[in-house]
Amino acid sequence: MKKITFALYGGGWRAEFYARVARAMPEKYEITAALVRREETAARLRRLYGIPSVFRLEDLLNTRPDFVVLCITKVDIADALCDLMGKNIPVLCETPPAVEKEKLLRVWDSSRRAASCAVQIAEQYPLQPYYAACFAAAPLLGDVSNLTIGTVHGYHAVSLIRRFLNVGFETAAITGRQYTFPVCRTGGRQGMCYTGEPLGAARNRFDLVFASGKAAFFDFSAEQYDSYIRARHFNLQGTKGEINDLCVRYVNDAGDPVRAEMRRLDLGVYGNREWSHFGIEMNGRFLYKSPCLNARLNDDELAVAACLDRMNDKVRFGRDGGYSLADGLQDAYLALLMTEALRTPWHTVVSEKMPWAE
């Protein structure tokens, strides 16, 4: 099998997820180079991952990658994406593709002028093991009508909401409010935190009611990402049952109400085998199996690998199984409206039908 070769446009925290995937599976993925701005970034990528760095886009493209992974700061990503599309360079763009409504529209306009350019959004959460398992279990619930989610922020939450409720590009009425509560920090990107000092953590609550009448109830604090004392919550309800975190309740074909638990299997636990994720099963059937068996990757990195695979399918075979630019723009747009709703608590903000929804 021909390797999936890609180049990194950026060398920061998010770019390292792709570097770790390529390092864990060198037989499948290869990073040709990284485009960076600073020599210290180039030195870090060489030292940790053996990735060569360049400082000009022309030099990056001369390494002949199958596609470019765009992973730079949110404020700069829209301009870079438009530039890449204008040069007809296949691009897998990190989220969000823009952070202002005007730039969302400009990105879409640029994509229309470069219609032959292969573009996908690296929205990884629907591809993480837990959510992939929930998607597999969702048909047991009958007609899904509402979702309560307290697991991820903003546009990531919107991507899950829209997919689980199957609302596509429907307009939405959004109300929200922000609260601040003290909580002890227990972890972060740098590892465990032992100070025990409380901090003020913002907690956002939203109702999103779509044109079809389906609804999502969002309740999340960013502290939950790294906290060991603040749990995440997920509840998806349909006519025949619900998924509540790891518990699935539903009415079976005989009309009996049953309960099942999703169980995660990781290799190497309580043993001497190197750790890797195997899959998630329920009632003796696997809802999800890792596509990167035996690779030492966390859940987000497994999802990143799936994003790379789908982009490869798009570039090499013309398949559209990945997350589209239109979907990424819609997620970012609704997330912007959620932020707007916080400025006037419980005042309803209504979305418009945007050009990418056509």
C-alpha positions as semicolon CSV with decimal commas, in nm:
position;residue;x (nm);y (nm);z (nm)
1;M;0,000;0,000;0,000
2;K;0,132;0,341;-0,098
3;K;0,208;0,562;0,200
4;I;-0,012;0,861;0,277
5;T;0,228;1,154;0,248
6;F;0,132;1,494;0,376
7;A;0,295;1,821;0,477
8;L;0,227;2,028;0,788
9;Y;0,146;2,396;0,749
10;G;0,226;2,493;1,107
11;G;0,433;2,345;1,386
12;G;0,246;2,414;1,708
13;W;0,051;2,210;1,962
14;R;-0,208;2,082;1,715
15;A;0,048;1,995;1,449
16;E;0,212;1,756;1,695
17;F;-0,099;1,533;1,694
18;Y;-0,029;1,459;1,326
19;A;0,341;1,414;1,403
20;R;0,263;1,154;1,669
21;V;0,031;0,965;1,433
22;A;0,302;0,951;1,166
23;R;0,565;0,847;1,422
24;A;0,342;0,567;1,556
25;M;0,263;0,428;1,207
26;P;0,558;0,504;0,979
27;E;0,457;0,224;0,744
28;K;0,136;0,411;0,660
29;Y;0,200;0,785;0,710
30;E;0,488;1,010;0,614
31;I;0,529;1,382;0,679
32;T;0,735;1,534;0,400
33;A;0,808;1,862;0,582
34;A;0,661;2,128;0,808
35;L;0,622;2,497;0,724
36;V;0,717;2,701;1,031
37;R;0,812;3,059;1,115
38;R;1,075;3,014;1,383
39;E;1,398;2,819;1,397
40;E;1,322;2,698;1,751
41;T;1,003;2,535;1,621
42;A;1,199;2,369;1,341
43;A;1,455;2,243;1,593
44;R;1,182;2,097;1,816
45;L;1,016;1,910;1,528
46;R;1,352;1,769;1,416
47;R;1,445;1,662;1,767
48;L;1,113;1,504;1,867
49;Y;0,985;1,364;1,537
50;G;1,263;1,383;1,280
51;I;1,051;1,614;1,063
52;P;1,239;1,853;0,832
53;S;1,114;2,213;0,833
54;V;1,100;2,487;0,573
55;F;1,016;2,855;0,594
56;R;0,849;2,915;0,256
57;L;0,537;2,761;0,105
58;E;0,717;2,697;-0,224
59;D;0,974;2,485;-0,044
60;L;0,697;2,293;0,134
61;L;0,525;2,210;-0,194
62;N;0,856;2,101;-0,347
63;T;0,853;1,805;-0,105
64;R;0,557;1,677;-0,313
65;P;0,304;1,583;-0,044
66;D;-0,031;1,428;-0,135
67;F;-0,196;1,711;0,057
68;V;-0,126;1,982;0,313
69;V;-0,258;1,977;0,671
70;L;-0,332;2,336;0,772
71;C;-0,291;2,374;1,147
72;I;-0,211;2,732;1,242
73;T;-0,377;2,985;1,474
74;K;-0,749;3,048;1,439
75;V;-0,703;3,416;1,354
76;D;-0,475;3,334;1,058
77;I;-0,624;3,012;0,928
78;A;-0,889;3,163;0,695
79;D;-0,635;3,367;0,497
80;A;-0,402;3,069;0,461
81;L;-0,689;2,843;0,355
82;C;-0,799;3,087;0,085
83;D;-0,440;3,111;-0,038
84;L;-0,401;2,733;-0,060
85;M;-0,733;2,689;-0,239
86;G;-0,637;2,968;-0,480
87;K;-0,325;2,766;-0,568
88;N;-0,537;2,448;-0,607
89;I;-0,347;2,271;-0,328
90;P;-0,539;1,986;-0,159
91;V;-0,583;2,081;0,205
92;L;-0,705;1,919;0,524
93;C;-0,791;2,220;0,740
94;E;-0,799;2,218;1,119
95;T;-1,103;2,361;1,298
96;P;-1,245;2,618;1,275
97;P;-1,185;2,735;0,915
98;A;-1,253;3,094;1,029
99;V;-1,360;3,280;1,344
100;E;-1,555;3,572;1,195
101;K;-1,871;3,566;0,984
102;E;-1,713;3,777;0,710
103;K;-1,419;3,539;0,684
104;L;-1,648;3,235;0,679
105;L;-1,821;3,386;0,377
106;R;-1,489;3,472;0,213
107;V;-1,363;3,116;0,260
108;W;-1,678;2,981;0,097
109;D;-1,649;3,226;-0,192
110;S;-1,286;3,124;-0,243
111;S;-1,385;2,758;-0,245
112;R;-1,642;2,822;-0,519
113;R;-1,375;2,984;-0,735
114;A;-1,150;2,682;-0,671
115;A;-1,419;2,416;-0,705
116;S;-1,174;2,150;-0,823
117;C;-0,956;2,184;-0,513
118;A;-0,987;1,897;-0,265
119;V;-1,070;2,043;0,078
120;Q;-1,183;1,872;0,396
121;I;-1,212;1,982;0,759
122;A;-1,030;1,789;1,031
123;E;-1,331;1,772;1,264
124;Q;-1,213;1,479;1,468
125;Y;-1,473;1,433;1,739
126;P;-1,728;1,226;1,540
127;L;-1,437;0,988;1,468
128;Q;-1,322;0,941;1,826
129;P;-1,390;0,589;1,960
130;Y;-1,665;0,685;2,205
131;Y;-1,867;0,898;1,964
132;A;-1,815;0,651;1,679
133;A;-1,958;0,382;1,908
134;C;-2,254;0,606;1,992
135;F;-2,324;0,658;1,622
136;A;-2,322;0,280;1,578
137;A;-2,566;0,234;1,870
138;A;-2,795;0,523;1,773
139;P;-3,023;0,318;1,539
140;L;-3,145;0,129;1,849
141;L;-3,304;0,453;1,974
142;G;-3,559;0,493;1,696
143;D;-3,629;0,849;1,583
144;V;-3,380;1,072;1,765
145;S;-3,521;1,404;1,884
146;N;-3,292;1,562;2,144
147;L;-2,940;1,563;2,279
148;T;-2,784;1,686;2,602
149;I;-2,411;1,738;2,564
150;G;-2,146;1,850;2,808
151;T;-1,829;1,706;2,657
152;V;-1,669;1,955;2,416
153;H;-1,683;2,326;2,338
154;G;-1,830;2,542;2,062
155;Y;-1,791;2,424;1,705
156;H;-1,690;2,071;1,812
157;A;-2,014;2,038;2,007
158;V;-2,211;2,177;1,711
159;S;-2,059;1,915;1,480
160;L;-2,175;1,635;1,712
161;I;-2,517;1,796;1,764
162;R;-2,585;1,834;1,393
163;R;-2,475;1,478;1,314
164;F;-2,651;1,299;1,598
165;L;-2,975;1,490;1,541
166;N;-2,939;1,465;1,161
167;V;-3,043;1,829;1,115
168;G;-2,801;1,913;0,834
169;F;-2,804;2,286;0,765
170;E;-3,137;2,365;0,932
171;T;-3,172;2,706;1,090
172;A;-3,157;2,718;1,468
173;A;-3,290;2,938;1,749
174;I;-3,020;2,973;2,016
175;T;-3,044;3,099;2,374
176;G;-2,770;3,088;2,632
177;R;-2,612;3,214;2,949
178;Q;-2,269;3,200;3,111
179;Y;-2,200;3,129;3,476
180;T;-1,875;3,127;3,672
181;F;-1,810;2,878;3,951
182;P;-1,492;2,798;4,148
183;V;-1,321;2,464;4,094
184;C;-0,978;2,325;4,181
185;R;-0,760;2,272;3,876
186;T;-0,634;1,915;3,860
187;G;-0,478;1,899;3,514
188;G;-0,387;2,078;3,192
189;R;-0,189;2,044;2,871
190;Q;0,130;2,038;3,078
191;G;0,012;1,747;3,296
192;M;-0,123;1,706;3,648
193;C;-0,174;2,009;3,872
194;Y;-0,132;1,974;4,249
195;T;-0,175;2,330;4,381
196;G;-0,532;2,272;4,499
197;E;-0,612;2,637;4,443
198;P;-0,963;2,707;4,313
199;L;-1,010;2,910;3,997
200;G;-1,313;3,072;3,844
201;A;-1,432;2,844;3,563
202;A;-1,684;2,974;3,311
203;R;-1,975;2,739;3,245
204;N;-2,187;2,794;2,933
205;R;-2,543;2,669;2,891
206;F;-2,734;2,684;2,562
207;D;-3,057;2,564;2,410
208;L;-3,042;2,506;2,034
209;V;-3,383;2,442;1,877
210;F;-3,374;2,354;1,507
211;A;-3,636;2,420;1,242
212;S;-3,750;2,056;1,255
213;G;-3,821;2,087;1,629
214;K;-3,521;1,876;1,728
215;A;-3,325;2,027;2,017
216;A;-2,983;2,020;2,179
217;F;-2,904;2,125;2,535
218;F;-2,542;2,229;2,577
219;D;-2,379;2,255;2,921
220;F;-2,001;2,276;2,931
221;S;-1,705;2,433;3,105
222;A;-1,367;2,437;2,933
223;E;-1,216;2,313;3,259
224;Q;-1,378;1,974;3,187
225;Y;-1,123;1,901;2,913
226;D;-0,844;1,842;3,163
227;S;-1,027;1,805;3,493
228;Y;-1,026;1,484;3,696
229;I;-1,308;1,610;3,921
230;R;-1,551;1,742;3,656
231;A;-1,713;1,467;3,449
232;R;-1,833;1,496;3,092
233;H;-2,197;1,416;3,009
234;F;-2,372;1,284;2,698
235;N;-2,738;1,190;2,660
236;L;-2,906;1,113;2,327
237;Q;-3,279;1,037;2,328
238;G;-3,506;0,880;2,068
239;T;-3,853;0,729;2,055
240;K;-3,729;0,382;2,152
241;G;-3,448;0,458;2,395
242;E;-3,149;0,666;2,499
243;I;-2,774;0,664;2,529
244;N;-2,664;0,802;2,865
245;D;-2,284;0,817;2,880
246;L;-2,192;0,445;2,858
247;C;-2,542;0,308;2,926
248;V;-2,780;0,227;2,639
249;R;-3,148;0,170;2,719
250;Y;-3,389;0,070;2,444
251;V;-3,697;-0,133;2,351
252;N;-3,592;-0,449;2,168
253;D;-3,773;-0,624;1,881
254;A;-3,986;-0,819;2,129
255;G;-4,104;-0,497;2,292
256;D;-3,901;-0,552;2,608
257;P;-3,711;-0,262;2,769
258;V;-3,345;-0,363;2,794
259;R;-3,026;-0,207;2,923
260;A;-2,674;-0,256;2,792
261;E;-2,335;-0,111;2,874
262;M;-2,072;0,001;2,627
263;R;-1,740;-0,149;2,738
264;R;-1,401;-0,026;2,630
265;L;-1,118;-0,271;2,558
266;D;-0,760;-0,143;2,578
267;L;-0,467;-0,380;2,529
268;G;-0,188;-0,381;2,784
269;V;-0,406;-0,298;3,085
270;Y;-0,295;-0,504;3,388
271;G;-0,039;-0,670;3,164
272;N;0,299;-0,621;3,003
273;R;0,186;-0,560;2,646
274;E;0,238;-0,206;2,518
275;W;-0,082;-0,007;2,560
276;S;-0,315;0,045;2,264
277;H;-0,687;0,089;2,215
278;F;-0,871;-0,206;2,063
279;G;-1,239;-0,110;2,054
280;I;-1,575;-0,058;2,227
281;E;-1,826;-0,343;2,250
282;M;-2,182;-0,389;2,369
283;N;-2,374;-0,714;2,411
284;G;-2,089;-0,910;2,257
285;R;-2,070;-0,696;1,942
286;F;-1,806;-0,436;1,873
287;L;-1,957;-0,096;1,798
288;Y;-1,612;0,039;1,718
289;K;-1,273;-0,115;1,642
290;S;-0,957;0,090;1,620
291;P;-0,832;0,128;1,262
292;C;-0,481;0,164;1,409
293;L;-0,448;-0,165;1,595
294;N;-0,144;-0,189;1,824
295;A;-0,055;0,178;1,770
296;R;0,007;0,369;2,092
297;L;-0,234;0,656;2,015
298;N;-0,488;0,833;2,234
299;D;-0,850;0,877;2,124
300;D;-0,795;1,214;1,960
301;E;-0,494;1,085;1,769
302;L;-0,695;0,786;1,647
303;A;-0,954;1,033;1,517
304;V;-0,681;1,243;1,353
305;A;-0,559;0,929;1,173
306;A;-0,914;0,872;1,048
307;C;-0,923;1,231;0,918
308;L;-0,600;1,164;0,728
309;D;-0,745;0,845;0,580
310;R;-1,057;1,023;0,459
311;M;-0,856;1,305;0,307
312;N;-0,640;1,047;0,131
313;D;-0,956;0,885;-0,010
314;K;-1,065;1,225;-0,139
315;V;-0,733;1,310;-0,303
316;R;-0,653;0,969;-0,454
317;F;-0,995;0,825;-0,529
318;G;-1,236;1,121;-0,530
319;R;-1,441;0,984;-0,240
320;D;-1,633;1,228;-0,020
321;G;-1,645;1,040;0,310
322;G;-1,470;1,313;0,508
323;Y;-1,600;1,625;0,678
324;S;-1,684;1,884;0,415
325;L;-1,588;2,251;0,414
326;A;-1,958;2,340;0,419
327;D;-2,004;2,139;0,739
328;G;-1,704;2,304;0,901
329;L;-1,832;2,650;0,808
330;Q;-2,178;2,572;0,948
331;D;-2,027;2,450;1,276
332;A;-1,820;2,767;1,310
333;Y;-2,117;2,987;1,217
334;L;-2,348;2,839;1,481
335;A;-2,066;2,859;1,737
336;L;-2,034;3,231;1,661
337;L;-2,407;3,271;1,725
338;M;-2,369;3,088;2,055
339;T;-2,107;3,343;2,158
340;E;-2,340;3,621;2,046
341;A;-2,621;3,476;2,255
342;L;-2,407;3,502;2,569
343;R;-2,397;3,881;2,532
344;T;-2,773;3,900;2,591
345;P;-2,856;3,610;2,826
346;W;-3,165;3,410;2,728
347;H;-3,235;3,640;2,436
348;T;-3,297;3,421;2,131
349;V;-3,055;3,448;1,839
350;V;-3,180;3,294;1,513
351;S;-2,944;3,167;1,245
352;E;-2,980;3,251;0,876
353;K;-2,954;3,014;0,583
354;M;-2,597;3,061;0,466
355;P;-2,462;3,021;0,110
356;W;-2,291;2,689;0,187
357;A;-2,630;2,542;0,289
358;E;-2,754;2,554;-0,070
